[in-house]
């Protein structure tokens, strides 16, 4: 399923947070949003997963405006993992993951259990099934929420900093899992090296605008990274995959 963001803008009073952003995610592609803190990545994603209605522009799934869809129908197509997720009641892990089945009508309990079990196994949280969600570590909670999104069986997955709280092994494992899922993925990523290793395309956002886009090896250039992130970058190639990886230090003026 194709995802298109067409001229989306978001205002907060007199301040424009997102300004005429246009991007496309082809069916089955993994596209990353990168940019400094406060650049507008999370605000844009909130428009994509219907938590925020834009002041202008349209978000489309295979040509259909996502904001005009019935909520249940939209949830069968698109799942989201926001940057901040909270729970007021201490559901078990199995119950939290099972909530991903709520958009699906005509389901059977046996089918739901099988889909839930598969998602929990794939994300490495099956052993936590009877644990209370609120008692988990930050990394465990993150993997449970990813399992819930997979249990939803969407065609498009929107992720806002999905590797938050995860150790390096689980960062690599989760992004490899998402990459191998075959879903259309739009993700905001803080770690540029993870973005370079896993994304087909990157969009760099700064000041609410797209300032660069393209394959990671074309986008992650020292001049752009100095301008947008204020760091000096030294690109190198991964010895096995050949993906661009970056070494950083401060710009001389920032020392």
Secondary structure, DSSP 8 states (H G I E B T S, - for coil): --EEEEEEEEEETTEEEEEEEEEEE-TT-EEEEE--TTSSHHHHHHHHTTSS--SEEEEEETTEEGGGS-HHHHHHHEEEE-S----SS--BHHHHHHGGGTT-TT--HHHHHHHHHHHHHHTT-GGGTTSBGGGS-HHHHHHHHHHHHHHTT-SEEEEESTTTT--HHHHHHHHHHHHHT--EEEEE-S-HHHHHHH-SEEEEEETTEEEEEE-HHHH--HHHHHHHH-EEEEEEE-TTT--EEEEEEE-GGG-
